[in-house]
Amino acid sequence: MPLVPTASLMDHAVREGSAVLAFNIVTLEHAEAIARACEAANSPAIIAVSHNAVRYHGDDPAPLLAAAAAVARRCGVPLALHLDHVEDEDLVLRARELGCGSVMFDASRLPHAQNVARTAAVTARLHEDGIWVEAELGEIGGKDGVHSATARTDPAEAADYVRATGVDALAVAVGSSHAMTERNASLDQDLIAELRDAVDVPLVLHGSSGVPDQDLRSAITHGMRKINFGTHLSAAFTRAVRTTLDDYTGVDPRRYLAAGRDAVAAATEQQLRLLAPEPAAP
Protein backbone atom coordinates (compact mmCIF):
# COMPACT_ATOMS: atom_id res chain seq x y z
CA MET A 1 0.00 0.00 0.00
CA PRO A 2 1.39 3.45 -0.83
CA LEU A 3 2.56 5.73 1.93
CA VAL A 4 -0.19 8.13 2.97
CA PRO A 5 0.16 11.76 4.01
CA THR A 6 0.11 12.31 7.74
CA ALA A 7 -2.48 15.02 7.14
CA SER A 8 -5.01 12.48 5.84
CA LEU A 9 -4.72 10.34 8.98
CA MET A 10 -4.96 13.39 11.22
CA ASP A 11 -7.93 14.86 9.38
CA HIS A 12 -9.81 11.60 9.86
CA ALA A 13 -8.95 11.52 13.59
CA VAL A 14 -10.23 15.07 14.01
CA ARG A 15 -13.49 14.24 12.25
CA GLU A 16 -14.01 11.06 14.28
CA GLY A 17 -12.81 12.38 17.64
CA SER A 18 -10.17 9.66 17.73
CA ALA A 19 -6.36 9.70 17.74
CA VAL A 20 -3.52 8.60 15.50
CA LEU A 21 -0.67 6.76 17.22
CA ALA A 22 2.91 7.59 16.24
CA PHE A 23 5.72 5.17 17.00
CA ASN A 24 9.40 6.15 17.01
CA ILE A 25 11.84 3.76 15.40
CA VAL A 26 15.58 3.32 15.74
CA THR A 27 16.19 0.24 13.60
CA LEU A 28 14.65 -1.69 10.73
CA GLU A 29 13.34 -4.19 13.27
CA HIS A 30 11.23 -1.45 14.86
CA ALA A 31 9.66 -0.55 11.52
CA GLU A 32 8.91 -4.17 10.67
CA ALA A 33 7.34 -4.72 14.09
CA ILE A 34 5.14 -1.64 13.83
CA ALA A 35 3.89 -2.62 10.37
CA ARG A 36 3.09 -6.13 11.59
CA ALA A 37 1.19 -4.77 14.58
CA CYS A 38 -0.78 -2.32 12.44
CA GLU A 39 -1.88 -5.12 10.14
CA ALA A 40 -2.88 -7.30 13.10
CA ALA A 41 -4.90 -4.48 14.66
CA ASN A 42 -6.15 -3.22 11.27
CA SER A 43 -5.11 0.27 12.30
CA PRO A 44 -3.04 2.89 10.45
CA ALA A 45 -0.24 4.66 12.28
CA ILE A 46 2.69 7.03 11.89
CA ILE A 47 6.28 5.78 11.81
CA ALA A 48 8.49 8.48 13.28
CA VAL A 49 12.24 9.04 13.18
CA SER A 50 13.55 11.47 15.78
CA HIS A 51 16.50 13.80 15.45
CA ASN A 52 18.25 11.66 18.09
CA ALA A 53 17.78 8.59 15.89
CA VAL A 54 19.18 10.57 12.95
CA ARG A 55 22.27 11.40 15.01
CA TYR A 56 22.64 7.70 15.90
CA HIS A 57 22.69 6.85 12.21
CA GLY A 58 25.57 9.20 11.44
CA ASP A 59 23.39 12.28 10.88
CA ASP A 60 21.93 10.72 7.72
CA PRO A 61 18.27 9.67 8.01
CA ALA A 62 17.95 8.58 4.38
CA PRO A 63 18.81 4.85 4.76
CA LEU A 64 16.52 4.30 7.75
CA LEU A 65 13.66 6.27 6.20
CA ALA A 66 14.07 4.45 2.89
CA ALA A 67 13.85 1.13 4.72
CA ALA A 68 10.82 2.29 6.71
CA ALA A 69 9.13 3.46 3.51
CA ALA A 70 9.72 0.06 1.90
CA VAL A 71 8.20 -1.65 4.93
CA ALA A 72 5.24 0.72 4.87
CA ARG A 73 4.55 0.13 1.18
CA ARG A 74 4.16 -3.62 1.71
CA CYS A 75 1.94 -3.13 4.77
CA GLY A 76 -1.77 -3.88 4.36
CA VAL A 77 -2.91 -0.73 6.18
CA PRO A 78 -1.96 2.93 5.60
CA LEU A 79 1.24 4.18 7.23
CA ALA A 80 2.80 7.65 7.19
CA LEU A 81 6.39 8.76 7.77
CA HIS A 82 7.30 11.57 10.16
CA LEU A 83 10.47 13.40 11.27
CA ASP A 84 10.25 14.04 15.01
CA HIS A 85 11.78 16.69 17.30
CA VAL A 86 13.99 18.08 14.56
CA GLU A 87 15.94 21.16 15.62
CA ASP A 88 18.01 21.55 12.43
CA GLU A 89 16.30 23.66 9.76
CA ASP A 90 18.35 22.12 6.95
CA LEU A 91 17.22 18.64 7.98
CA VAL A 92 13.58 19.53 8.46
CA LEU A 93 13.41 21.19 5.06
CA ARG A 94 14.49 17.89 3.47
CA ALA A 95 11.27 16.20 4.62
CA ARG A 96 9.74 15.83 1.17
CA GLU A 97 13.02 14.62 -0.36
CA LEU A 98 13.25 12.00 2.41
CA GLY A 99 9.72 10.75 1.79
CA CYS A 100 8.15 12.16 4.95
CA GLY A 101 4.65 13.61 4.97
CA SER A 102 5.13 15.50 8.23
CA VAL A 103 7.67 16.93 10.65
CA MET A 104 7.80 18.10 14.21
CA PHE A 105 10.01 21.20 14.14
CA ASP A 106 11.28 21.80 17.67
CA ALA A 107 12.42 25.34 18.41
CA SER A 108 11.20 25.17 22.01
CA ARG A 109 14.70 25.67 23.46
CA LEU A 110 14.85 29.15 21.96
CA PRO A 111 13.48 32.33 23.54
CA HIS A 112 9.79 32.66 22.73
CA ALA A 113 10.12 35.34 20.04
CA GLN A 114 12.79 33.33 18.23
CA ASN A 115 10.73 30.16 18.52
CA VAL A 116 7.77 31.91 16.88
CA ALA A 117 9.85 33.52 14.13
CA ARG A 118 11.79 30.40 13.17
CA THR A 119 8.78 28.12 13.36
CA ALA A 120 6.69 30.46 11.20
CA ALA A 121 9.41 30.66 8.57
CA VAL A 122 10.01 26.91 8.49
CA THR A 123 6.29 26.17 8.41
CA ALA A 124 5.74 28.46 5.44
CA ARG A 125 8.49 26.74 3.46
CA LEU A 126 7.31 23.24 4.39
CA HIS A 127 3.75 24.07 3.41
CA GLU A 128 5.05 24.89 -0.07
CA ASP A 129 6.15 21.22 -0.23
CA GLY A 130 2.82 19.97 1.12
CA ILE A 131 4.33 18.92 4.46
CA TRP A 132 2.20 18.82 7.63
CA VAL A 133 3.95 20.65 10.48
CA GLU A 134 3.82 20.08 14.22
CA ALA A 135 5.59 22.34 16.72
CA GLU A 136 5.95 22.91 20.43
CA LEU A 137 5.36 25.94 22.60
CA GLY A 138 5.36 24.75 26.21
CA GLU A 139 8.15 22.61 27.55
CA ILE A 140 7.57 18.88 27.85
CA GLY A 141 9.20 17.10 30.73
CA GLY A 142 12.34 15.06 30.62
CA LYS A 143 13.77 15.81 27.16
CA ASP A 144 17.56 15.82 27.56
CA GLY A 145 17.11 16.61 31.24
CA VAL A 146 16.16 20.25 30.72
CA HIS A 147 12.36 20.19 30.77
CA SER A 148 10.20 19.90 33.85
CA ALA A 149 7.27 17.47 34.08
CA THR A 150 5.44 20.23 35.92
CA ALA A 151 5.46 22.48 32.83
CA ARG A 152 2.03 23.40 31.48
CA THR A 153 1.03 25.01 28.18
CA ASP A 154 -1.08 28.14 28.66
CA PRO A 155 -4.20 28.03 26.42
CA ALA A 156 -4.08 31.72 25.52
CA GLU A 157 -0.38 31.53 24.65
CA ALA A 158 -1.06 28.37 22.65
CA ALA A 159 -3.73 30.12 20.59
CA ASP A 160 -1.41 33.06 19.89
CA TYR A 161 1.42 30.70 18.94
CA VAL A 162 -0.70 28.71 16.47
CA ARG A 163 -1.97 31.90 14.84
CA ALA A 164 1.51 33.39 14.58
CA THR A 165 3.26 30.30 13.22
CA GLY A 166 0.59 28.68 11.03
CA VAL A 167 1.46 25.19 12.28
CA ASP A 168 -0.87 22.25 11.63
CA ALA A 169 -0.62 20.70 15.11
CA LEU A 170 0.62 21.64 18.56
CA ALA A 171 2.55 19.47 21.00
CA VAL A 172 1.49 20.52 24.48
CA ALA A 173 2.81 20.14 28.02
CA VAL A 174 0.05 18.66 30.17
CA GLY A 175 1.94 16.43 32.63
CA SER A 176 3.76 13.86 30.54
CA SER A 177 7.52 13.42 30.43
CA HIS A 178 9.93 12.00 27.89
CA ALA A 179 11.95 8.83 28.51
CA MET A 180 9.82 7.51 31.38
CA THR A 181 10.17 3.76 32.02
CA GLU A 182 7.32 3.63 34.55
CA ARG A 183 3.74 4.51 33.61
CA ASN A 184 2.85 6.79 36.51
CA ALA A 185 2.50 10.24 34.91
CA SER A 186 -0.72 12.10 35.64
CA LEU A 187 -2.20 14.18 32.83
CA ASP A 188 -4.13 17.39 33.41
CA GLN A 189 -7.32 16.40 31.60
CA ASP A 190 -9.05 19.71 32.25
CA LEU A 191 -6.14 21.55 30.65
CA ILE A 192 -6.30 19.27 27.61
CA ALA A 193 -9.95 20.24 27.15
CA GLU A 194 -9.11 23.95 27.57
CA LEU A 195 -6.35 23.68 24.98
CA ARG A 196 -8.66 21.82 22.60
CA ASP A 197 -11.14 24.69 22.82
CA ALA A 198 -8.44 27.37 22.55
CA VAL A 199 -6.69 26.25 19.35
CA ASP A 200 -8.03 25.17 15.99
CA VAL A 201 -5.37 22.53 15.27
CA PRO A 202 -4.93 18.99 16.63
CA LEU A 203 -3.19 18.51 19.96
CA VAL A 204 -0.23 16.14 20.26
CA LEU A 205 0.94 14.26 23.35
CA HIS A 206 4.65 13.52 23.65
CA GLY A 207 6.04 11.37 26.45
CA SER A 208 3.08 8.98 26.25
CA SER A 209 5.17 5.98 27.33
CA GLY A 210 4.94 7.13 30.94
CA VAL A 211 1.16 7.61 30.97
CA PRO A 212 -1.26 4.89 32.18
CA ASP A 213 -3.64 3.51 29.56
CA GLN A 214 -6.75 4.94 31.20
CA ASP A 215 -5.24 8.42 31.25
CA LEU A 216 -4.37 8.09 27.57
CA ARG A 217 -7.93 7.07 26.73
CA SER A 218 -9.22 10.00 28.74
CA ALA A 219 -6.81 12.35 26.96
CA ILE A 220 -8.26 11.30 23.61
CA THR A 221 -11.77 11.88 24.93
CA HIS A 222 -10.73 15.38 26.03
CA GLY A 223 -9.20 16.28 22.67
CA MET A 224 -5.74 14.75 22.16
CA ARG A 225 -5.46 13.68 18.51
CA LYS A 226 -1.91 12.34 18.14
CA ILE A 227 -0.25 10.10 20.72
CA ASN A 228 3.51 9.47 20.51
CA PHE A 229 5.36 6.41 21.79
CA GLY A 230 9.10 5.81 21.87
CA THR A 231 10.50 4.63 25.19
CA HIS A 232 7.68 2.10 25.63
CA LEU A 233 8.84 0.26 22.52
CA SER A 234 12.54 0.53 23.38
CA ALA A 235 11.88 -0.91 26.83
CA ALA A 236 10.02 -3.88 25.33
CA PHE A 237 12.81 -4.43 22.80
CA THR A 238 15.55 -4.29 25.43
CA ARG A 239 13.78 -6.62 27.87
CA ALA A 240 13.30 -9.22 25.16
CA VAL A 241 16.91 -9.03 23.98
CA ARG A 242 18.23 -9.26 27.53
CA THR A 243 16.05 -12.30 28.31
CA THR A 244 17.07 -14.05 25.11
CA LEU A 245 20.76 -13.48 25.73
CA ASP A 246 20.44 -14.98 29.21
CA ASP A 247 19.79 -18.37 27.57
CA TYR A 248 21.57 -18.02 24.23
CA THR A 249 25.31 -18.67 23.98
CA GLY A 250 25.57 -18.40 20.20
CA VAL A 251 26.64 -15.43 18.12
CA ASP A 252 23.82 -15.03 15.59
CA PRO A 253 22.28 -11.59 16.21
CA ARG A 254 19.10 -12.65 14.42
CA ARG A 255 18.14 -14.71 17.44
CA TYR A 256 17.95 -11.80 19.86
CA LEU A 257 16.96 -9.13 17.32
CA ALA A 258 13.98 -11.28 16.34
CA ALA A 259 12.95 -11.47 19.98
CA GLY A 260 13.19 -7.71 20.24
CA ARG A 261 11.16 -7.26 17.07
CA ASP A 262 8.45 -9.60 18.34
CA ALA A 263 8.27 -7.70 21.62
CA VAL A 264 7.92 -4.35 19.85
CA ALA A 265 5.16 -5.77 17.65
CA ALA A 266 3.27 -6.99 20.71
CA ALA A 267 3.65 -3.69 22.55
CA THR A 268 2.58 -1.71 19.50
CA GLU A 269 -0.47 -3.90 18.84
CA GLN A 270 -1.54 -3.59 22.46
CA GLN A 271 -1.52 0.21 22.31
CA LEU A 272 -3.32 0.24 18.96
CA ARG A 273 -6.10 -1.99 20.27
CA LEU A 274 -6.43 0.06 23.46
CA LEU A 275 -6.33 3.53 21.95
CA ALA A 276 -7.31 3.15 18.30
CA PRO A 277 -9.79 0.26 18.37
CA GLU A 278 -11.63 1.40 15.25
CA PRO A 279 -9.80 1.44 11.91
CA ALA A 280 -8.92 5.06 11.10
CA ALA A 281 -8.76 4.86 7.32
CA PRO A 282 -7.71 8.14 5.67
BELHU-V707211 format. One record per residue. N is the residue number from 1. SS is DSSP state (H for helix, E for strand, C for the rest). Layout:
n=[N/N]
ss=[SS/SS]
//
This chain:
n=[1/2/3/4/5/6/7/8/9/10/11/12/13/14/15/16/17/18/19/20/21/22/23/24/25/26/27/28/29/30/31/32/33/34/35/36/37/38/39/40/41/42/43/44/45/46/47/48/49/50/51/52/53/54/55/56/57/58/59/60/61/62/63/64/65/66/67/68/69/70/71/72/73/74/75/76/77/78/79/80/81/82/83/84/85/86/87/88/89/90/91/92/93/94/95/96/97/98/99/100/101/102/103/104/105/106/107/108/109/110/111/112/113/114/115/116/117/118/119/120/121/122/123/124/125/126/127/128/129/130/131/132/133/134/135/136/137/138/139/140/141/142/143/144/145/146/147/148/149/150/151/152/153/154/155/156/157/158/159/160/161/162/163/164/165/166/167/168/169/170/171/172/173/174/175/176/177/178/179/180/181/182/183/184/185/186/187/188/189/190/191/192/193/194/195/196/197/198/199/200/201/202/203/204/205/206/207/208/209/210/211/212/213/214/215/216/217/218/219/220/221/222/223/224/225/226/227/228/229/230/231/232/233/234/235/236/237/238/239/240/241/242/243/244/245/246/247/248/249/250/251/252/253/254/255/256/257/258/259/260/261/262/263/264/265/266/267/268/269/270/271/272/273/274/275/276/277/278/279/280/281/282]
ss=[C/C/C/C/C/H/H/H/H/H/H/H/H/H/H/H/C/C/C/E/E/E/E/E/C/C/C/H/H/H/H/H/H/H/H/H/H/H/H/H/H/C/C/C/E/E/E/E/E/E/H/H/H/H/H/H/C/C/C/C/C/H/H/H/H/H/H/H/H/H/H/H/H/C/C/C/C/C/E/E/E/E/E/E/E/E/C/C/H/H/H/H/C/C/C/C/C/C/C/C/C/E/E/E/E/C/C/C/C/C/C/H/H/H/H/H/H/H/H/H/H/H/H/H/H/H/H/H/C/C/C/E/E/E/E/E/C/C/C/C/E/C/H/H/H/C/C/C/C/C/C/C/C/C/H/H/H/H/H/H/H/H/H/H/H/C/C/C/E/E/E/C/C/C/C/C/E/C/C/C/C/C/C/C/E/C/C/C/H/H/H/H/H/H/H/H/H/H/C/C/C/E/E/E/E/C/C/H/H/H/E/C/H/H/H/H/H/H/H/H/H/H/C/E/E/E/E/E/E/C/H/H/H/H/H/H/H/H/H/H/H/H/H/H/H/H/H/C/C/C/C/C/H/H/H/H/H/H/H/H/H/H/H/H/H/H/H/H/H/H/H/H/H/H/H/C/C/C/C/C/C/C]
//
